[in-house]
C-alpha cells in the first residue's frame, strides 16, 4: 500500500499518494498550495476571489494575475476542444441584476471571451465559472511539480469515488509508478462497484456524473482516461452532455472511455480496452 493523506477543500476531497514515505508531507504541501492558488483566484464562493472582478466588469477589459489568466486560457481551450459543450460561462444573470434580459441582447458565447497578455475581456451578460477546469489543471500541475521536485511517484485525486450526483472525480499522476501501478476505483452500479483501472504515470482519469434530476440523459456517469487532466475532464463532461450518443462521440475521437447507464449497464470504447489491466494482487 502506498503512503497517502487526505483532506477537504473547495468542496472536494483531496487525496495524495506517493511512492516514498519520506516525500508524503512535502508532496501534500505542494498539492495543497497549487489548489489554494487556484481557489484564491476563481472560487465563486469566496467574496475576495479575483474572478469576481472579471464577472462584475461586464464588457470592460480587466487586468488579471498570471494564475487567473492561465486558468481562463485553459478553460477556453477546453471549450474549443469540445465545440462549446464544456464552456467557462455560467448561467446568464438569472435575476436581471445587471439588466440583462433574455432576447434583448445577443447571448454571450465562450468565443466572445478574449485574453490578451494580462487582460481579459468578457462581454456583457457573461459570467465565468472555472471551478472544475481549474481543479483539473491544478491537480495535474501539482502532481508533476511534486514528482519532479521530490523525485518520486505522485498520484493526486480531487473529488470522491462515491457516486455523488453532478460530481467530478479526477486522478492525475506523475513520476514512476508503485509496484502494481496506480490503481483507481471506479464508482458505478452495484455489479461494477469494485471495478478498478490502472492510471499510468503521467496520465489522468476523470469521471463526471449526471446531475440529480437529469435522468432523461439515460446516463449515470462517463469516465475518460487521457494524457492530461483537463482533457480527461472536458471530454468526460462533454460526452455526458451527449446523452445516449456519448459512446459514439467518444469512439469517434478515439478516447479511452467508460460509460455507465442509468439501468446499470456499462460500455467502453475500444481504446479503453487497451488500458493496463487491474492488478488484482496490488
Protein Blocks (a to p, Z undefined) as FASTA:
>chain_A
ZZdddddeehiacddddfbfklmmmmmmmmmmmmmmmmmmmpmkbmkbmklmmmmnnopa
cdddfklmmmmmmmmmmmmmnnomaccbdcehklomnopaghiaccddfklpccehjacc
ddehiacdfklmmmmmmmmmmmmmmmmmnopaddddedjfbdcehiacddddedjddehi
aaddddddfklmmgccdddehiacddddddehilmnopabdcdddfbfklmmmmmmmmmm
nmmmlmmmmmmnopacddddfkopacddfklmmpccddfkZZ
